[in-house]
Amino acid sequence: MMVLRRKAGDVICIGDDIRVVVQEVQAGRGIRFAIDAPAEVPVHRLEIYKIIQQENRAACDANALQWLQGGMNATCHDKE
């Protein structure tokens, strides 16, 4: 993990395609920043990411149960 001190206007680059721009630093309230990433790179807050992962696992488990019961021809990880 990298810990940085930045001020408004500073930019952090992640690889060649992702930029994090510090927009505003509010004393005692937090930091506003912008993330500039390619459309194919998902960007989520951690709490939203965890919900998405839980829903994906639940959907996969439901599909696996149907597959075991003979109701599906494809596995959960196959893409159409």
Backbone torsions as a table, in degrees:
resi	resn	phi	psi	omega
1	MET	NA	139.7	177.3
2	MET	-108.5	131.4	177.2
3	VAL	-113.1	127.2	-175.5
4	LEU	-127.8	153.1	166.7
5	ARG	-108.7	127.2	-179.4
6	ARG	-135.3	159.2	175.3
7	LYS	-119.8	167.6	-178.2
8	ALA	-53.3	134.2	-180.0
9	GLY	95.7	-17.7	178.9
10	ASP	-70.5	151.8	-177.8
11	VAL	-125.1	139.0	174.6
12	ILE	-116.9	129.6	178.9
13	CYS	-102.5	135.9	175.0
14	ILE	-119.4	108.6	-174.2
15	GLY	64.9	-156.4	-179.1
16	ASP	-90.2	-16.4	-167.9
17	ASP	-114.8	-8.7	-174.3
18	ILE	-120.2	129.9	177.6
19	ARG	-125.8	135.3	174.6
20	VAL	-113.0	121.1	-176.6
21	VAL	-112.7	124.2	176.9
22	VAL	-74.8	117.5	-178.0
23	GLN	-89.2	-45.3	-174.1
24	GLU	-158.3	140.4	174.9
25	VAL	-115.3	117.1	-178.4
26	GLN	-106.1	115.4	-177.8
27	ALA	-54.5	122.6	177.0
28	GLY	75.1	-4.5	-176.1
29	ARG	-114.9	-31.6	179.8
30	GLY	139.5	-168.6	-176.4
31	ILE	-127.4	136.4	172.3
32	ARG	-103.4	131.8	177.7
33	PHE	-142.4	159.7	178.6
34	ALA	-115.8	144.1	177.6
35	ILE	-116.5	121.5	178.4
36	ASP	-108.5	108.3	-176.8
37	ALA	-138.2	155.2	176.3
38	PRO	-59.1	152.2	-177.5
39	ALA	-58.6	-29.5	-177.6
40	GLU	-80.9	-3.1	178.0
41	VAL	-99.5	111.5	179.4
42	PRO	-69.9	136.7	177.6
43	VAL	-128.0	118.3	-177.8
44	HIS	-137.0	151.9	167.5
45	ARG	-67.1	151.4	-175.0
46	LEU	-56.5	-42.6	-177.6
47	GLU	-65.1	-34.4	176.8
48	ILE	-72.1	-41.7	178.2
49	TYR	-57.7	-43.7	179.9
50	LYS	-63.2	-39.7	178.2
51	ILE	-64.1	-44.1	178.5
52	ILE	-59.6	-44.2	179.8
53	GLN	-63.2	-42.0	178.6
54	GLN	-62.3	-43.8	180.0
55	GLU	-65.8	-38.6	177.4
56	ASN	-63.9	-42.3	178.2
57	ARG	-64.1	-42.0	-179.5
58	ALA	-64.2	-42.7	179.1
59	ALA	-64.9	-40.3	179.5
60	CYS	-65.1	-43.9	178.9
61	ASP	-61.5	-40.3	179.3
62	ALA	-65.3	-42.5	178.5
63	ASN	-66.2	-37.7	179.4
64	ALA	-63.9	-40.2	178.4
65	LEU	-63.4	-44.1	177.7
66	GLN	-62.5	-40.7	-179.8
67	TRP	-62.9	-43.4	179.2
68	LEU	-63.5	-31.5	179.5
69	GLN	-84.0	1.2	177.4
70	GLY	86.8	11.9	-176.2
71	GLY	-89.7	-7.5	-178.9
72	MET	-134.9	149.5	178.4
73	ASN	-97.1	-20.5	-176.6
74	ALA	-109.7	158.9	175.9
75	THR	-86.9	169.1	-177.6
76	CYS	-60.8	-34.3	-172.7
77	HIS	-90.4	-4.1	177.9
78	ASP	-72.2	142.3	177.2
79	LYS	-108.9	144.8	-178.8
80	GLU	-86.4	NA	NA
